[in-house]
Amino acid sequence: MDKDTLKKEIIRLKEKHNVTIVAHFYQKDEVFDMADLSGDSLQLAQMAMEDKNPFLIFCGVGFMGESVKILSPQKRVLMPKIACCAMARMIDGKHFDDNVKILEKQGIKKEDILPITYINSSAEVKGKVGEMGGMVCTSSNAKKIIEKALTEGKKILFVPDRCLGENIAIMMGLKSCVIGDGKDPKEADIICYNGFCSVHQLFVPEDVEFYRNKFPGIKVISHPECMPAVCQASDFVGSTSQIINYIKELDPEQKVALGTEFNLVNRLRDKNTYVLSSTKPECPTMNETTLEDLYNTLKSIDDDKIMNEIQVDPEVAKWAKIALERMFEI
């Protein structure tokens, strides 16, 4: 089936079965263009809560589909590909428990630890965090969440993205460390788990220097999943949505170099927009989903042989939802 026919069939089947298609900003264009709703991970979870259709097909990575199911358990959430974010795979429940034990051995009592997990984590990890009294954050609200958490007078254990944790610490004038880096965690305000985004690690300070030399006056924009040295050298650091809004406010003639995922940059690209990397910063797992996968998922509803439906253990979902709701309250 050619792409035009696939698109027509996707539209026909989603209307026939009252399906809402959602797509993350990092999805490839052929999939992104078919979405009824698009946004970053938190936006999509919130939009899904308000959506009235019984079926939702989520084009993204696994933890995003889990978040939608946790917040909207009545919905049937399907994914064309249950792709797994590399960062989210860097930590599971056992890794979380092991790192808490490491901190206990280093003289920090478990009851003195308040965990915060970046939304880029599994339901299992969100559940562990919720059970310990912690909460979820996103790249756009991490500073606000950490400010609130610090009022409890505990050590912040930030998982899984060390870069986001370190960047927020720098922004707030706080001390941070990464578990295993040789620093004394008792001296840190924010203790970071040693995880990272493989895509945003592609951006390095030399890239910033290159573009500043090539185009004097260029605006360098980066995502807080980038290493601290890149963020400190940038003119603006923000979440996906914040980056989009920031660029919209710029003079169209303003040259910008963007340090984030390629599909998003490519949609924003014009003669004055550049990728802040010599390597194509494309998320491999986000790019797993194809137009044919989307069609096959809809066809599985039509054939009553539903594929790739997201399920979350009820006990895990209970605590993960608590962690998410604590974020929403703030």
C-alpha positions in Angstrom: 0.0 0.0 0.0 1.5 3.4 -1.0 1.7 6.3 1.6 -1.3 8.2 0.2 -3.5 5.1 0.4 -2.2 4.4 3.9 -3.1 7.9 5.1 -6.6 7.6 3.7 -7.1 4.2 5.4 -5.8 5.6 8.7 -8.3 8.4 8.6 -11.1 6.1 7.7 -10.4 3.6 10.4 -9.8 6.2 13.2 -13.2 7.8 12.4 -14.9 4.4 12.2 -13.7 3.4 15.7 -13.6 6.8 17.4 -9.8 6.7 17.9 -7.7 9.7 18.8 -4.1 9.6 17.4 -1.5 11.5 19.5 2.1 12.1 18.5 5.1 13.4 20.3 7.1 16.3 18.8 10.0 13.9 18.0 8.0 11.6 15.8 8.9 11.5 12.1 6.8 13.8 9.9 4.8 11.1 8.2 3.4 10.0 11.6 3.3 13.5 13.2 1.1 14.8 10.3 -1.6 12.2 11.1 -2.0 13.2 14.7 -5.1 14.7 16.2 -3.1 15.9 19.1 0.6 16.7 19.3 2.9 18.0 22.0 5.5 17.0 24.6 5.0 14.0 26.9 3.2 15.9 29.7 1.0 17.9 27.3 -0.1 14.7 25.6 -1.0 13.0 28.9 -3.0 16.0 30.0 -4.8 16.3 26.6 -5.6 12.5 26.7 -7.3 13.0 30.1 -9.7 15.5 28.5 -10.2 13.4 25.3 -13.6 11.7 25.0 -12.8 8.9 22.6 -12.5 5.3 24.1 -9.4 4.4 22.1 -6.1 6.4 22.0 -3.2 5.5 19.8 0.0 7.0 21.2 2.9 7.5 18.8 5.9 8.0 21.1 7.9 5.8 23.6 6.7 3.4 26.2 6.8 5.6 29.3 4.5 8.1 27.6 1.9 5.5 26.9 2.1 4.3 30.5 1.6 7.9 31.8 -1.6 8.2 29.7 -2.9 4.9 31.0 -2.1 5.8 34.6 -3.9 9.1 34.4 -6.8 7.8 32.2 -7.3 4.2 33.3 -10.7 4.0 31.5 -9.0 4.5 28.1 -7.7 1.8 25.9 -4.2 3.0 25.1 -2.4 1.4 22.1 1.0 2.1 20.7 2.1 1.3 17.1 5.6 0.5 18.6 6.2 0.2 22.3 9.6 1.7 21.8 11.6 2.4 24.9 13.4 5.7 25.7 17.1 4.9 26.2 17.2 7.2 29.3 14.1 5.5 30.8 15.8 2.1 30.3 18.8 3.2 32.4 16.8 2.8 35.6 14.3 0.3 36.9 12.9 -0.5 40.3 16.0 -2.5 41.4 18.4 0.2 40.2 16.4 2.7 42.2 16.4 0.6 45.4 20.2 -0.1 44.9 21.0 3.7 44.7 18.9 4.5 47.8 21.0 1.8 49.6 24.2 3.4 48.3 23.2 6.7 49.8 22.3 4.9 53.1 25.8 3.4 53.2 27.2 6.9 52.7 25.4 8.2 55.8 22.1 9.5 54.5 19.0 7.9 56.1 16.2 6.7 53.7 13.7 8.9 55.6 15.9 11.9 54.8 15.7 11.3 51.0 13.0 12.9 48.8 13.1 11.4 45.3 12.0 13.2 42.2 11.8 11.4 38.9 11.9 13.1 35.5 8.8 12.1 33.6 11.1 10.1 31.2 11.0 7.1 33.5 8.9 3.9 33.7 5.7 3.5 35.6 7.7 1.2 38.0 10.1 3.9 38.9 7.4 6.5 39.2 5.7 4.1 41.6 8.8 3.7 43.7 9.2 7.5 43.9 5.5 8.0 44.8 5.8 5.4 47.6 8.8 7.2 49.1 6.8 10.5 49.2 8.3 11.9 46.0 6.9 13.3 42.8 7.4 13.5 39.0 8.7 16.6 37.2 9.1 17.6 33.5 11.9 19.7 32.0 9.6 22.7 32.0 8.6 22.5 35.7 11.7 20.8 37.3 12.8 24.1 39.0 9.4 24.7 40.5 9.1 21.1 41.7 12.6 21.1 43.2 11.9 24.5 45.0 8.9 22.9 46.6 10.7 19.7 47.5 13.5 21.6 49.2 11.1 23.1 51.7 10.8 19.6 53.3 14.5 19.9 54.4 15.5 16.6 52.8 18.2 15.5 50.3 16.8 15.5 46.7 17.4 12.2 44.8 16.9 13.1 41.2 16.4 10.3 38.7 17.2 9.4 36.0 18.7 12.4 34.1 21.9 13.7 35.7 22.1 16.6 33.2 18.6 18.0 34.0 19.4 17.6 37.7 22.8 19.3 37.4 21.4 22.1 35.2 18.6 22.9 37.6 21.1 22.9 40.5 23.3 25.4 38.6 20.3 27.6 37.8 19.3 27.6 41.5 22.8 28.1 42.9 22.6 24.7 44.6 25.3 22.0 45.1 24.9 18.8 43.1 26.7 15.5 42.7 26.2 12.3 40.6 26.1 9.0 42.5 29.5 7.3 41.9 31.3 10.5 40.9 33.5 10.5 44.1 31.8 13.5 45.7 30.3 13.3 49.1 26.5 13.2 48.6 26.0 14.6 52.1 27.4 17.9 50.8 25.0 18.1 47.9 21.5 19.5 47.8 20.6 17.5 44.7 21.9 14.0 44.3 21.7 12.8 40.7 21.3 9.3 39.3 23.8 8.6 36.6 21.4 8.5 33.6 21.3 10.7 30.4 19.7 11.2 27.0 21.9 9.7 24.3 20.6 12.2 21.7 21.2 15.3 23.8 24.7 14.1 24.7 25.6 14.7 21.0 25.7 18.4 21.6 29.1 19.6 22.9 30.6 23.0 23.7 32.7 22.9 20.6 29.5 23.0 18.5 28.4 26.2 20.3 31.8 27.8 19.6 31.7 26.8 16.0 28.3 28.5 15.4 29.2 31.6 17.3 32.4 32.0 15.2 30.5 31.2 11.9 27.5 33.5 12.6 28.2 36.3 15.0 25.0 37.2 16.9 23.5 33.8 16.5 21.1 32.6 19.3 22.1 29.2 20.7 19.1 27.3 22.2 19.4 24.1 24.1 17.3 21.5 25.9 18.2 21.0 29.6 18.9 17.3 28.9 22.1 18.7 27.3 25.3 18.6 29.3 25.7 21.6 31.7 28.6 23.1 29.7 26.4 23.4 26.6 23.5 24.9 28.6 25.7 27.4 30.3 27.0 28.5 26.9 23.5 28.9 25.4 21.3 32.0 25.1 18.2 30.1 26.1 17.5 26.7 27.8 14.1 25.2 27.8 11.7 22.3 27.3 10.5 21.3 23.9 7.4 23.5 24.2 9.4 26.4 25.7 11.8 26.2 22.8 9.0 26.3 20.2 7.4 29.4 22.0 10.8 31.1 22.3 11.6 30.7 18.6 8.1 32.0 17.6 8.9 35.3 19.4 12.2 35.9 17.6 12.7 38.1 14.6 12.4 35.8 11.5 15.8 37.0 10.4 17.5 35.9 13.7 19.8 33.0 13.1 19.4 30.2 15.7 21.3 27.0 16.4 19.1 24.4 18.2 20.4 21.7 20.5 17.5 19.2 20.5 16.0 16.3 18.5 16.3 16.5 14.7 12.6 16.0 13.8 11.6 18.9 15.9 14.4 21.1 14.6 13.6 20.1 11.0 10.0 21.3 11.4 11.2 24.6 12.7 14.0 24.9 10.2 14.2 27.7 7.7 17.2 29.5 6.2 18.2 30.9 9.6 17.8 27.7 11.7 20.6 25.2 12.2 21.1 21.9 14.1 23.7 22.4 16.9 25.6 19.3 16.0 27.8 17.8 13.3 25.9 14.6 13.8 22.2 14.2 13.0 20.6 14.1 16.5 17.8 11.8 15.7 16.2 9.7 18.5 16.3 6.1 17.3 13.4 4.9 19.4 11.1 7.8 18.6 11.8 7.1 14.9 10.8 3.4 15.2 7.1 4.2 14.5 6.1 4.3 10.9 2.9 5.1 9.0 2.5 1.4 8.3 2.7 0.7 12.1 0.0 3.2 12.7 -2.2 1.6 10.1 -1.6 -1.9 11.5 -2.6 -0.7 15.0 -5.9 0.7 13.7 -6.5 -2.4 11.6 -6.0 -4.5 14.8 -9.0 -2.6 16.3 -11.0 -3.2 13.1 -10.1 -6.9 13.2 -10.9 -7.2 16.9 -7.3 -8.5 17.5 -6.0 -5.5 19.4 -2.2 -5.2 19.4 0.3 -3.4 21.7 -2.2 -2.3 24.4 -0.6 -0.6 27.4 -1.3 -2.2 30.8 0.1 -1.1 34.1 0.1 -3.2 37.3 -2.6 -1.7 39.6 -0.3 -1.3 42.6 2.4 0.4 40.5 -0.3 2.6 38.8 -1.6 3.7 42.2 1.7 5.0 43.5 2.8 6.4 40.1 -0.5 8.3 39.9 0.2 9.8 43.3 3.6 10.9 42.2 2.1 12.5 39.1 -0.7 14.1 41.0 1.8 15.7 43.5 3.4 17.4 40.5 0.0 18.7 39.2 -0.8 20.1 42.7 2.4 22.2 42.5 
